[in-house]
Amino acid sequence: MAAQPRPIHAEQTSYLEGGGIYGWLTTIDHKRIAVLYGVTAVFFMALGGFEAMAVRTQLMYPNNHFLSAQTYNQFFTTHGLTMIFLVIMPLETGFFGNFLIPLQIGARDVAFPRLNALSYWIFLFGAITLNLGWLYGGLPNGGWFGYANLTERYYSPGPNIDFFDLGLLVLGVSSVMSALNFFVTIINMRAPGMTFFRMPLFIWSILVTVILILLAFPSLTVGLIFLFMDRYFDTHYYRVIAGATPILWQHLFWIFGHPEVYIMILPAFGLISEVIPVFSGKPLFGYPMMVYAIIAIAFLSYGVWGHHMFATGMGPVADMTFSVTSLLIAIPTGIKIFNWLFTVWGGRLRFTTAYLFALAFVIQFTIGGLSGMMHASPPIDLEQTDSYIIVAHFHYVLGLGALFAILAGFYFYWPKVTGRMLSETLGKWHFWLAVWSFNATFFPMHFLGELGMPRRIYTYAPHMGWDFWNKWETWNAYIIALSFIPLLLNIYWSLTNGERATEDPWDARTLEWSVPTPPPIYNFAEVPTVTARDAFWVAKYGSVEASGLTQSAPAIAPALVDVSKIHIPAPSLYPLLMGLGIFGMALGMLIGWYRVIFTAMALLVFSAIAMAFEYPNWGEENPHAVAESFLGLDSRKVGMWSFIGSETVFFACLISTYMVYKSRSLGVYDAGILNIPLTSFSTFVLLTSSLLMVLALAAFQRDDHKWGTIWLIGTALFGCIFLGGQVYEFGDFWLEHGMVFNANLFSQCFYTLVGFHGFHVFIGVVWLLVMAFAGIFGKLNAKRSLAVEICGLYWHFVDIVWVVIFVLVYLMRTVKGA
Amino acid sequence: MIWEADPATLIVLALLVGGYAAFALALKRWPTVIQLIAFSGAILAIVGALTGPVDELVKQRSFALYIFQQLVLVFIAPPLILAGTPDWMARPVLTHRLIEPLARFLTRPLVAYILFGAAFALVHFPPVCDRVCHVHPVYGDVDTVLLLVGLILWFPLLSPLPEYPRLSYPMQVMYIFLLMIPMTAVAAPITMAQSVVYIYYVEGPHPFGLSPMADQVLGGIIMWVGQGVYLMFVFSAIFFRWARREDETPPFNRRPVPLRPLPRQRSHAI
């Protein structure tokens, strides 16, 4: 992502200054994008909080009619979706992730700044899509898990579930994009000397989180695509009558859903691990074990999805398996809790608001973790499932857990973000009100659950023993709302009258505190050389273990470099336009107006192409690559690899669904219809095209751009022949055999799987042609052969996927039982 | 009771032991004690799992023990064989001008990973397995294939030769993490299947008084949880070796530490 240098004037120091509204709309600075994420998420937190208050008000009395049953369903569903996808995730990875990753690893920006802006705009429009029900048709009302087949058009005719489906699809795109970006940034952009074991723990937690996002979200995407097809194209992915099973949705959703839980909690662990050492005056206890625990949790998180499905009757053995794997997660989590306690132990404690929130997190998260272990036991879970004890559990880990960690991070990083201090007095009011009210609201939910109160009911009969606690919880929920008033006052006071913050107001340990406050747009005037973990502390006091009482070196060395020479990426409007294009497509789908869809698609394609050619030096090396990369790879290549990893899971989900549904399919069409000779030819053509791609790359690498271009065109041509064969095949099935898209399970799974692959080939062909044009105009040479190499990686990946599809779908078609 | 073995298994064992001994005698060098222990461990694991009473029970259609055999072949024996092979023994083979290009290609981490995942999934794919796994002359060949892809799979982690650098530690962690995907993809459907998926195992009764269905579930669990726990241990071992290596560099040296991988580390992506 090369960018034109832009002069920075010495007086333009803070990233917050200058640019006006247009500057914010076109910004690609990671700190400004972080602020955009933060402001958006806070807005949605208010909205989600409002929904929660309405829900609690409805539950205050038995037989209450404050909300109708329909509105209640919409509010509790949207509350969950909002808090998960629009508050906790964007605050943790969007706000803290964006703001802190480059600052903590000593980089000037993320690896792909424009992609970063694009992630934000897509996130914003996805959030709006999810909430369009406020304006028209009603909010999503199927629970945040949206269990099939209640989400089918037949059971839910309104647009509610469409908002859910399209909103989450759009948000998923945004999450995967920013995950890819952060992954590459952390792998490739670390300052010299910043080895893996010198990275702050927050960076570790984000690194593992983004790997989880990359590998978990495709599963949700596939589930949502199936739902979308069921609702719009009348397919049968979740319809029992066609032989399908709604449990498929639960598997796809929870394979995503359980890693999602760790996607929400691991960055919280990271934030806590930043706050606790600073205010304990000690380095983090057992750093390698803390890292180990994070990775171990990620390892285990893929083998536990079934514990959300004990009640579906998976059988005793599967139940036992998931129970054991779920209980195992307690071990690394326990390691973390004890290590935080040992960090506090014997330290010089400073009870600032941030520290109080962090300590409260440790205690409250432990309570939530303990009730989680109870649910991991199938017999206990069968009693507790769908009762209020589950509500208590996940509010303890997310509300009193993740949200408290976010608040700790908020109080900790506010001075760095805004340049102003917050009032500690108001902060402590906020803290004590929050601790009281959150616990008083959610702890009695354990009792209600044990007393048998089910979740998701909009009202209940009196004299069941639930009356008192419900009233108690509602009043305390109002105190939760009140507890945010000191916070708002504090923010207002800080922005208007707050004391100016110094660079290092907390006597902190990591690199982000070594830059001016608020940070200049280029972050580091001079890219630091890291010599130890807690690099800034070592710079100040000489060693990690130093007590911090005698400073050995000046904390902030004056910058000796000419900051006007620093290359920073220039702003771009295209991320916003691309976001608008995606939003327009979702909107057109919702209102069923195809002209809107095609206009939006045109906008999307136009901005994508415009963005690619925004800077003339698009093949050059990344000017941001300040760190020597440990892989010795270019950022774009690492990005392509992580994209391929994510796509692999996507195709694995599609192929598994095909394999499962083929044998369940009813009706006349089955794999016997497939035309093996034709497809064998297509396969041969596609494999040959991979060979041509290798030749093209070799030609460009030896600077032979004539033959390179010829081979590229050849590759694209063979891709076109393959596509032509596929079009002929589809047309033959559709017109000659009458196998329409939704004829039966076989036809829809076949068309979806092969069609998505064909779409990937199509994208590849377009890419190849763009490359070939660049070759014709002499833009490609040995130095830029990496662009061809990355295109080739994608092309080979698409071919390998085809080989798998050809073997499993075509060659195995006659094998009995396959 | 007579300790019986398949001819194919015996041939593989004979080739392994014979080859090891022949190289040691021909090159007139003696492996270290640890290498000898590791190699004998591999041989003992294969003998214990693929011959004698265990194999007898497998022939009586014990699915659980059949899966156990396969895990020994891909997860226990190959790392021990690699750890037991001295570099001077591997060098003449792997640097031979006819073998080297193929060996370099097969031991590229991505190739090894895909090869293993595809082979492991294929031999458990019911239509394939029903045809080849229990037809006797082929049966031994399936075991050999699994042992070979197992060796290739572990090579990037435990390469005995500096000429074939191992993966860097972070990439080793990633490699193990991604390995869980094909393993779970094979194990989960077997465990959660509603009926007996392999024709060979439909006939009962199975050893240990298990019904065919219960035996299949037990086998699936051994593959799923067994490999999961095993890979957790492998990951832990790699992680703590990595952590120790990083801690050996003094924590507050003033000199910038080069980010280049050490000479034994592989520097390209998986």
Interface residues (C-beta under 8 A of the other chain):
Chain A: R190 P192 G193 T195 F196 F197 I211 L215 P288 V291 Y292 I295 A296 A298 F299 L300 Y302 G303 M314 G315 V317 A318 M320 T321 V324 T325 T529 V530 T531 A532 R533 V538 G542 S543 V544 A627 E628 S629 F630 L631 G632 L633 K637 V638 W641 G645 V649 A652 S656 I800 M812 V815 K816 G817 A818
Chain B: I114 F125 P126 P127 D130 S168 P170 V173 F177 L178 M180 I181 T184 A185 P189 T191 M192 I199 V217 L218 G220 I221 W224 V225 G228 L231 M232 F235 S236 F239 F240 W242 A243 E246 D247 P251 F252 N253 R254 R255 P256 V257 P258 L259 R260 P261 S267 H268 A269
